[in-house]
């Protein structure tokens, strides 16, 4: 069964490598990062490798509203969110996500 995953810091480095591994196993991955061009490029590269899918999302993890919006968008569009990783170089937030996919708190 494929999983639905959000990877912050997903446009390069460890985040992109994790995304590639998950897409290779058939998961649906949302790569989130601050720079639109970078995240869209990374998502396109990973989707082309398949069999899973990747899409990009612009996100600043320091902005609680942006984090909540992305989580809620992914949950609404896919009906699930199995994993969210925080891999940006300067992550300053801890997210609490309910079993229904809603961000219930952001601290940091």
FIMAR-709603 format. One record per residue: residue number from 1; residue in three letters; z negated, x negated, y of N, C-alpha, C in turn. Coordinates in steps of 0.2 Angstrom, whole numbers, plus 5000, padded with zeros to 4 digits. Layout:
BEGIN
<node nr="NUM" rest="Ala" n_zz="Z" n_xx="X" n_yy="Y" ca_zz="Z" ca_xx="X" ca_yy="Y" c_zz="Z" c_xx="X" c_yy="Y"/>
...
***
This chain:
BEGIN
<node nr="1" rest="Unk" n_zz="5000" n_xx="4996" n_yy="4994" ca_zz="5000" ca_xx="5000" ca_yy="5000" c_zz="5000" c_xx="4996" c_yy="5006"/>
<node nr="2" rest="Unk" n_zz="5004" n_xx="4997" n_yy="5011" ca_zz="5005" ca_xx="4993" ca_yy="5017" c_zz="4999" c_xx="4995" c_yy="5022"/>
<node nr="3" rest="Unk" n_zz="4997" n_xx="4990" n_yy="5026" ca_zz="4992" ca_xx="4991" ca_yy="5031" c_zz="4995" c_xx="4991" c_yy="5038"/>
<node nr="4" rest="Unk" n_zz="4991" n_xx="4994" n_yy="5042" ca_zz="4993" ca_xx="4994" ca_yy="5049" c_zz="4988" c_xx="4990" c_yy="5053"/>
<node nr="5" rest="Unk" n_zz="4990" n_xx="4985" n_yy="5056" ca_zz="4986" ca_xx="4979" ca_yy="5059" c_zz="4988" c_xx="4978" c_yy="5066"/>
<node nr="6" rest="Unk" n_zz="4983" n_xx="4977" n_yy="5070" ca_zz="4984" ca_xx="4974" ca_yy="5077" c_zz="4982" c_xx="4967" c_yy="5077"/>
<node nr="7" rest="Unk" n_zz="4986" n_xx="4963" n_yy="5080" ca_zz="4984" ca_xx="4956" ca_yy="5081" c_zz="4984" c_xx="4954" c_yy="5088"/>
<node nr="8" rest="Unk" n_zz="4979" n_xx="4953" n_yy="5091" ca_zz="4979" ca_xx="4950" ca_yy="5098" c_zz="4980" c_xx="4943" c_yy="5098"/>
<node nr="9" rest="Unk" n_zz="4983" n_xx="4940" n_yy="5103" ca_zz="4985" ca_xx="4933" ca_yy="5103" c_zz="4991" c_xx="4932" c_yy="5098"/>
<node nr="10" rest="Unk" n_zz="4995" n_xx="4937" n_yy="5097" ca_zz="5000" ca_xx="4937" ca_yy="5092" c_zz="5007" c_xx="4935" c_yy="5093"/>
<node nr="11" rest="Unk" n_zz="5008" n_xx="4932" n_yy="5099" ca_zz="5014" ca_xx="4930" ca_yy="5101" c_zz="5015" c_xx="4922" c_yy="5099"/>
<node nr="12" rest="Unk" n_zz="5010" n_xx="4919" n_yy="5097" ca_zz="5011" ca_xx="4912" ca_yy="5095" c_zz="5005" c_xx="4909" c_yy="5091"/>
<node nr="13" rest="Unk" n_zz="5006" n_xx="4903" n_yy="5089" ca_zz="5000" ca_xx="4900" ca_yy="5085" c_zz="4998" c_xx="4904" c_yy="5079"/>
<node nr="14" rest="Unk" n_zz="4991" n_xx="4904" n_yy="5078" ca_zz="4988" ca_xx="4907" ca_yy="5072" c_zz="4990" c_xx="4914" c_yy="5072"/>
<node nr="15" rest="Unk" n_zz="4989" n_xx="4918" n_yy="5078" ca_zz="4991" ca_xx="4925" ca_yy="5078" c_zz="4998" c_xx="4927" c_yy="5075"/>
<node nr="16" rest="Unk" n_zz="5003" n_xx="4923" n_yy="5077" ca_zz="5010" ca_xx="4924" ca_yy="5075" c_zz="5010" c_xx="4922" c_yy="5068"/>
<node nr="17" rest="Unk" n_zz="5007" n_xx="4917" n_yy="5065" ca_zz="5007" ca_xx="4915" ca_yy="5058" c_zz="5004" c_xx="4920" c_yy="5054"/>
<node nr="18" rest="Unk" n_zz="4998" n_xx="4923" n_yy="5056" ca_zz="4995" ca_xx="4929" ca_yy="5052" c_zz="5000" c_xx="4935" c_yy="5052"/>
<node nr="19" rest="Unk" n_zz="5003" n_xx="4936" n_yy="5058" ca_zz="5008" ca_xx="4942" ca_yy="5058" c_zz="5013" c_xx="4941" c_yy="5053"/>
<node nr="20" rest="Unk" n_zz="5016" n_xx="4935" n_yy="5053" ca_zz="5022" ca_xx="4933" ca_yy="5048" c_zz="5019" c_xx="4934" c_yy="5041"/>
<node nr="21" rest="Unk" n_zz="5013" n_xx="4932" n_yy="5039" ca_zz="5011" ca_xx="4933" ca_yy="5032" c_zz="5010" c_xx="4940" c_yy="5031"/>
<node nr="22" rest="Unk" n_zz="5008" n_xx="4944" n_yy="5036" ca_zz="5007" ca_xx="4951" ca_yy="5034" c_zz="5013" c_xx="4955" c_yy="5034"/>
<node nr="23" rest="Unk" n_zz="5018" n_xx="4954" n_yy="5038" ca_zz="5025" ca_xx="4957" ca_yy="5038" c_zz="5028" c_xx="4955" c_yy="5031"/>
<node nr="24" rest="Unk" n_zz="5027" n_xx="4949" n_yy="5029" ca_zz="5030" ca_xx="4947" ca_yy="5023" c_zz="5027" c_xx="4950" c_yy="5017"/>
<node nr="25" rest="Unk" n_zz="5021" n_xx="4953" n_yy="5017" ca_zz="5018" ca_xx="4957" ca_yy="5012" c_zz="5020" c_xx="4964" c_yy="5013"/>
<node nr="26" rest="Unk" n_zz="5023" n_xx="4966" n_yy="5018" ca_zz="5025" ca_xx="4973" ca_yy="5019" c_zz="5021" c_xx="4977" c_yy="5024"/>
<node nr="27" rest="Unk" n_zz="5017" n_xx="4974" n_yy="5027" ca_zz="5012" ca_xx="4978" ca_yy="5032" c_zz="5016" c_xx="4979" c_yy="5039"/>
<node nr="28" rest="Unk" n_zz="5013" n_xx="4984" n_yy="5042" ca_zz="5016" ca_xx="4986" ca_yy="5049" c_zz="5011" c_xx="4982" c_yy="5054"/>
<node nr="29" rest="Unk" n_zz="5014" n_xx="4978" n_yy="5058" ca_zz="5010" ca_xx="4974" ca_yy="5062" c_zz="5011" c_xx="4975" c_yy="5070"/>
<node nr="30" rest="Unk" n_zz="5006" n_xx="4975" n_yy="5074" ca_zz="5007" ca_xx="4976" ca_yy="5081" c_zz="5005" c_xx="4969" c_yy="5084"/>
<node nr="31" rest="Unk" n_zz="5009" n_xx="4965" n_yy="5087" ca_zz="5007" ca_xx="4959" ca_yy="5090" c_zz="5006" c_xx="4960" c_yy="5097"/>
<node nr="32" rest="Unk" n_zz="5000" n_xx="4959" n_yy="5099" ca_zz="4998" ca_xx="4960" ca_yy="5106" c_zz="4997" c_xx="4954" c_yy="5110"/>
<node nr="33" rest="Unk" n_zz="4999" n_xx="4953" n_yy="5116" ca_zz="4998" ca_xx="4947" ca_yy="5120" c_zz="5000" c_xx="4949" c_yy="5127"/>
<node nr="34" rest="Unk" n_zz="4998" n_xx="4945" n_yy="5132" ca_zz="4999" ca_xx="4946" ca_yy="5139" c_zz="5006" c_xx="4946" c_yy="5142"/>
<node nr="35" rest="Unk" n_zz="5010" n_xx="4942" n_yy="5138" ca_zz="5017" ca_xx="4941" ca_yy="5141" c_zz="5022" c_xx="4945" c_yy="5137"/>
<node nr="36" rest="Unk" n_zz="5025" n_xx="4949" n_yy="5140" ca_zz="5030" ca_xx="4954" ca_yy="5137" c_zz="5035" c_xx="4950" c_yy="5133"/>
<node nr="37" rest="Unk" n_zz="5039" n_xx="4946" n_yy="5137" ca_zz="5044" ca_xx="4942" ca_yy="5134" c_zz="5042" c_xx="4939" c_yy="5127"/>
<node nr="38" rest="Unk" n_zz="5037" n_xx="4935" n_yy="5128" ca_zz="5034" ca_xx="4932" ca_yy="5122" c_zz="5033" c_xx="4936" c_yy="5116"/>
<node nr="39" rest="Unk" n_zz="5029" n_xx="4942" n_yy="5117" ca_zz="5027" ca_xx="4946" ca_yy="5112" c_zz="5033" c_xx="4950" c_yy="5109"/>
<node nr="40" rest="Unk" n_zz="5038" n_xx="4952" n_yy="5113" ca_zz="5044" ca_xx="4955" ca_yy="5111" c_zz="5048" c_xx="4950" c_yy="5106"/>
<node nr="41" rest="Unk" n_zz="5048" n_xx="4944" n_yy="5108" ca_zz="5052" ca_xx="4939" ca_yy="5105" c_zz="5049" c_xx="4938" c_yy="5098"/>
<node nr="42" rest="Unk" n_zz="5042" n_xx="4937" n_yy="5098" ca_zz="5039" ca_xx="4936" ca_yy="5091" c_zz="5039" c_xx="4942" c_yy="5087"/>
<node nr="43" rest="Unk" n_zz="5039" n_xx="4948" n_yy="5089" ca_zz="5039" ca_xx="4954" ca_yy="5085" c_zz="5046" c_xx="4954" c_yy="5082"/>
<node nr="44" rest="Unk" n_zz="5051" n_xx="4953" n_yy="5086" ca_zz="5058" ca_xx="4953" ca_yy="5084" c_zz="5059" c_xx="4948" c_yy="5078"/>
<node nr="45" rest="Unk" n_zz="5057" n_xx="4942" n_yy="5079" ca_zz="5058" ca_xx="4937" ca_yy="5074" c_zz="5054" c_xx="4939" c_yy="5067"/>
<node nr="46" rest="Unk" n_zz="5048" n_xx="4942" n_yy="5068" ca_zz="5045" ca_xx="4944" ca_yy="5062" c_zz="5048" c_xx="4950" c_yy="5058"/>
<node nr="47" rest="Unk" n_zz="5050" n_xx="4955" n_yy="5062" ca_zz="5053" ca_xx="4961" ca_yy="5059" c_zz="5059" c_xx="4959" c_yy="5056"/>
<node nr="48" rest="Unk" n_zz="5063" n_xx="4954" n_yy="5058" ca_zz="5069" ca_xx="4952" ca_yy="5055" c_zz="5068" c_xx="4949" c_yy="5048"/>
<node nr="49" rest="Unk" n_zz="5062" n_xx="4946" n_yy="5047" ca_zz="5060" ca_xx="4943" ca_yy="5041" c_zz="5058" c_xx="4948" c_yy="5036"/>
<node nr="50" rest="Unk" n_zz="5055" n_xx="4954" n_yy="5038" ca_zz="5053" ca_xx="4959" ca_yy="5034" c_zz="5049" c_xx="4957" c_yy="5028"/>
<node nr="51" rest="Unk" n_zz="5048" n_xx="4961" n_yy="5023" ca_zz="5050" ca_xx="4968" ca_yy="5023" c_zz="5045" c_xx="4973" c_yy="5027"/>
<node nr="52" rest="Unk" n_zz="5040" n_xx="4971" n_yy="5030" ca_zz="5036" ca_xx="4975" ca_yy="5034" c_zz="5039" c_xx="4975" c_yy="5041"/>
<node nr="53" rest="Unk" n_zz="5036" n_xx="4978" n_yy="5046" ca_zz="5038" ca_xx="4978" ca_yy="5053" c_zz="5033" c_xx="4976" c_yy="5057"/>
<node nr="54" rest="Unk" n_zz="5036" n_xx="4973" n_yy="5063" ca_zz="5032" ca_xx="4971" ca_yy="5068" c_zz="5034" c_xx="4974" c_yy="5075"/>
<node nr="55" rest="Unk" n_zz="5030" n_xx="4975" n_yy="5079" ca_zz="5032" ca_xx="4977" ca_yy="5086" c_zz="5027" c_xx="4974" c_yy="5091"/>
<node nr="56" rest="Unk" n_zz="5029" n_xx="4973" n_yy="5097" ca_zz="5025" ca_xx="4970" ca_yy="5102" c_zz="5022" c_xx="4975" c_yy="5107"/>
<node nr="57" rest="Unk" n_zz="5016" n_xx="4973" n_yy="5109" ca_zz="5013" ca_xx="4976" ca_yy="5114" c_zz="5009" c_xx="4972" c_yy="5119"/>
<node nr="58" rest="Unk" n_zz="5010" n_xx="4973" n_yy="5126" ca_zz="5007" ca_xx="4969" ca_yy="5131" c_zz="5000" c_xx="4971" c_yy="5132"/>
<node nr="59" rest="Unk" n_zz="4995" n_xx="4966" n_yy="5131" ca_zz="4988" ca_xx="4968" ca_yy="5132" c_zz="4984" c_xx="4962" c_yy="5134"/>
<node nr="60" rest="Unk" n_zz="4980" n_xx="4964" n_yy="5139" ca_zz="4975" ca_xx="4959" ca_yy="5141" c_zz="4968" c_xx="4961" c_yy="5138"/>
<node nr="61" rest="Unk" n_zz="4966" n_xx="4957" n_yy="5133" ca_zz="4960" ca_xx="4959" ca_yy="5130" c_zz="4953" c_xx="4960" c_yy="5134"/>
<node nr="62" rest="Unk" n_zz="4954" n_xx="4957" n_yy="5140" ca_zz="4948" ca_xx="4957" ca_yy="5144" c_zz="4948" c_xx="4964" c_yy="5148"/>
<node nr="63" rest="Unk" n_zz="4953" n_xx="4968" n_yy="5147" ca_zz="4953" ca_xx="4975" ca_yy="5150" c_zz="4952" c_xx="4980" c_yy="5145"/>
<node nr="64" rest="Unk" n_zz="4946" n_xx="4983" n_yy="5145" ca_zz="4943" ca_xx="4988" ca_yy="5140" c_zz="4948" c_xx="4994" c_yy="5139"/>
<node nr="65" rest="Unk" n_zz="4951" n_xx="4996" n_yy="5145" ca_zz="4955" ca_xx="5002" ca_yy="5145" c_zz="4962" c_xx="5000" c_yy="5141"/>
<node nr="66" rest="Unk" n_zz="4964" n_xx="4994" n_yy="5142" ca_zz="4970" ca_xx="4993" ca_yy="5139" c_zz="4969" c_xx="4992" c_yy="5131"/>
<node nr="67" rest="Unk" n_zz="4964" n_xx="4989" n_yy="5129" ca_zz="4962" ca_xx="4989" ca_yy="5122" c_zz="4961" c_xx="4996" c_yy="5119"/>
<node nr="68" rest="Unk" n_zz="4958" n_xx="5000" n_yy="5122" ca_zz="4957" ca_xx="5007" ca_yy="5120" c_zz="4964" c_xx="5011" c_yy="5119"/>
<node nr="69" rest="Unk" n_zz="4968" n_xx="5010" n_yy="5125" ca_zz="4974" ca_xx="5013" ca_yy="5124" c_zz="4979" c_xx="5011" c_yy="5119"/>
<node nr="70" rest="Unk" n_zz="4979" n_xx="5004" n_yy="5117" ca_zz="4983" ca_xx="5002" ca_yy="5112" c_zz="4980" c_xx="5004" c_yy="5105"/>
<node nr="71" rest="Unk" n_zz="4974" n_xx="5004" n_yy="5104" ca_zz="4971" ca_xx="5006" ca_yy="5098" c_zz="4972" c_xx="5013" c_yy="5097"/>
<node nr="72" rest="Unk" n_zz="4971" n_xx="5017" n_yy="5102" ca_zz="4972" ca_xx="5024" ca_yy="5101" c_zz="4980" c_xx="5026" c_yy="5100"/>
<node nr="73" rest="Unk" n_zz="4984" n_xx="5022" n_yy="5103" ca_zz="4992" ca_xx="5023" ca_yy="5103" c_zz="4994" c_xx="5021" c_yy="5095"/>
<node nr="74" rest="Unk" n_zz="4991" n_xx="5016" n_yy="5093" ca_zz="4993" ca_xx="5014" ca_yy="5086" c_zz="4990" c_xx="5019" c_yy="5081"/>
<node nr="75" rest="Unk" n_zz="4984" n_xx="5021" n_yy="5082" ca_zz="4981" ca_xx="5026" ca_yy="5078" c_zz="4985" c_xx="5033" c_yy="5078"/>
<node nr="76" rest="Unk" n_zz="4987" n_xx="5035" n_yy="5084" ca_zz="4991" ca_xx="5041" ca_yy="5084" c_zz="4998" c_xx="5041" c_yy="5081"/>
<node nr="77" rest="Unk" n_zz="5001" n_xx="5035" n_yy="5082" ca_zz="5008" ca_xx="5034" ca_yy="5080" c_zz="5008" c_xx="5033" c_yy="5072"/>
<node nr="78" rest="Unk" n_zz="5003" n_xx="5030" n_yy="5069" ca_zz="5003" ca_xx="5028" ca_yy="5062" c_zz="4998" c_xx="5032" c_yy="5058"/>
<node nr="79" rest="Unk" n_zz="4994" n_xx="5035" n_yy="5061" ca_zz="4988" ca_xx="5039" ca_yy="5058" c_zz="4983" c_xx="5035" c_yy="5055"/>
<node nr="80" rest="Unk" n_zz="4983" n_xx="5029" n_yy="5056" ca_zz="4978" ca_xx="5024" ca_yy="5053" c_zz="4978" c_xx="5017" c_yy="5057"/>
<node nr="81" rest="Unk" n_zz="4973" n_xx="5014" n_yy="5057" ca_zz="4972" ca_xx="5007" ca_yy="5059" c_zz="4967" c_xx="5004" c_yy="5054"/>
<node nr="82" rest="Unk" n_zz="4970" n_xx="4999" n_yy="5050" ca_zz="4966" ca_xx="4996" ca_yy="5045" c_zz="4963" c_xx="4990" c_yy="5047"/>
<node nr="83" rest="Unk" n_zz="4966" n_xx="4986" n_yy="5052" ca_zz="4963" ca_xx="4980" ca_yy="5054" c_zz="4965" c_xx="4978" c_yy="5061"/>
<node nr="84" rest="Unk" n_zz="4960" n_xx="4975" n_yy="5065" ca_zz="4962" ca_xx="4973" ca_yy="5071" c_zz="4959" c_xx="4966" c_yy="5072"/>
<node nr="85" rest="Unk" n_zz="4963" n_xx="4961" n_yy="5073" ca_zz="4960" ca_xx="4954" ca_yy="5074" c_zz="4960" c_xx="4952" c_yy="5081"/>
<node nr="86" rest="Unk" n_zz="4955" n_xx="4948" n_yy="5083" ca_zz="4955" ca_xx="4945" ca_yy="5090" c_zz="4956" c_xx="4938" c_yy="5090"/>
<node nr="87" rest="Unk" n_zz="4962" n_xx="4936" n_yy="5091" ca_zz="4964" ca_xx="4928" ca_yy="5091" c_zz="4966" c_xx="4925" c_yy="5097"/>
<node nr="88" rest="Unk" n_zz="4965" n_xx="4928" n_yy="5103" ca_zz="4968" ca_xx="4925" ca_yy="5109" c_zz="4963" c_xx="4919" c_yy="5111"/>
<node nr="89" rest="Unk" n_zz="4966" n_xx="4914" n_yy="5114" ca_zz="4963" ca_xx="4908" ca_yy="5115" c_zz="4956" c_xx="4909" c_yy="5119"/>
<node nr="90" rest="Unk" n_zz="4956" n_xx="4913" n_yy="5123" ca_zz="4949" ca_xx="4914" ca_yy="5127" c_zz="4947" c_xx="4921" c_yy="5126"/>
<node nr="91" rest="Unk" n_zz="4946" n_xx="4924" n_yy="5120" ca_zz="4944" ca_xx="4931" ca_yy="5119" c_zz="4937" c_xx="4931" c_yy="5122"/>
<node nr="92" rest="Unk" n_zz="4936" n_xx="4936" n_yy="5126" ca_zz="4929" ca_xx="4937" ca_yy="5129" c_zz="4927" c_xx="4944" c_yy="5128"/>
<node nr="93" rest="Unk" n_zz="4929" n_xx="4947" n_yy="5122" ca_zz="4927" ca_xx="4954" ca_yy="5121" c_zz="4926" c_xx="4956" c_yy="5114"/>
<node nr="94" rest="Unk" n_zz="4921" n_xx="4960" n_yy="5112" ca_zz="4920" ca_xx="4962" ca_yy="5105" c_zz="4921" c_xx="4970" c_yy="5105"/>
<node nr="95" rest="Unk" n_zz="4925" n_xx="4972" n_yy="5101" ca_zz="4927" ca_xx="4979" ca_yy="5101" c_zz="4924" c_xx="4983" c_yy="5095"/>
<node nr="96" rest="Unk" n_zz="4922" n_xx="4989" n_yy="5096" ca_zz="4919" ca_xx="4993" ca_yy="5091" c_zz="4924" c_xx="4999" c_yy="5090"/>
<node nr="97" rest="Unk" n_zz="4926" n_xx="5000" n_yy="5084" ca_zz="4931" ca_xx="5005" ca_yy="5083" c_zz="4929" c_xx="5010" c_yy="5078"/>
<node nr="98" rest="Unk" n_zz="4929" n_xx="5016" n_yy="5079" ca_zz="4927" ca_xx="5021" ca_yy="5074" c_zz="4931" c_xx="5022" c_yy="5068"/>
<node nr="99" rest="Unk" n_zz="4929" n_xx="5025" n_yy="5063" ca_zz="4933" ca_xx="5026" ca_yy="5057" c_zz="4939" c_xx="5030" c_yy="5059"/>
<node nr="100" rest="Unk" n_zz="4939" n_xx="5034" n_yy="5064" ca_zz="4945" ca_xx="5038" ca_yy="5066" c_zz="4950" c_xx="5034" c_yy="5071"/>
<node nr="101" rest="Unk" n_zz="4948" n_xx="5027" n_yy="5072" ca_zz="4953" ca_xx="5023" ca_yy="5076" c_zz="4952" c_xx="5023" c_yy="5083"/>
<node nr="102" rest="Unk" n_zz="4946" n_xx="5026" n_yy="5086" ca_zz="4945" ca_xx="5026" ca_yy="5093" c_zz="4940" c_xx="5021" c_yy="5095"/>
<node nr="103" rest="Unk" n_zz="4942" n_xx="5017" n_yy="5100" ca_zz="4938" ca_xx="5012" ca_yy="5103" c_zz="4931" c_xx="5015" c_yy="5106"/>
<node nr="104" rest="Unk" n_zz="4926" n_xx="5014" n_yy="5103" ca_zz="4920" ca_xx="5017" ca_yy="5105" c_zz="4916" c_xx="5013" c_yy="5110"/>
<node nr="105" rest="Unk" n_zz="4917" n_xx="5006" n_yy="5110" ca_zz="4914" ca_xx="5002" ca_yy="5115" c_zz="4917" c_xx="4995" c_yy="5115"/>
<node nr="106" rest="Unk" n_zz="4917" n_xx="4992" n_yy="5121" ca_zz="4920" ca_xx="4985" ca_yy="5122" c_zz="4915" c_xx="4982" c_yy="5126"/>
<node nr="107" rest="Unk" n_zz="4913" n_xx="4976" n_yy="5123" ca_zz="4908" ca_xx="4972" ca_yy="5127" c_zz="4911" c_xx="4965" c_yy="5128"/>
<node nr="108" rest="Unk" n_zz="4908" n_xx="4961" n_yy="5133" ca_zz="4910" ca_xx="4955" ca_yy="5133" c_zz="4911" c_xx="4953" c_yy="5141"/>
***
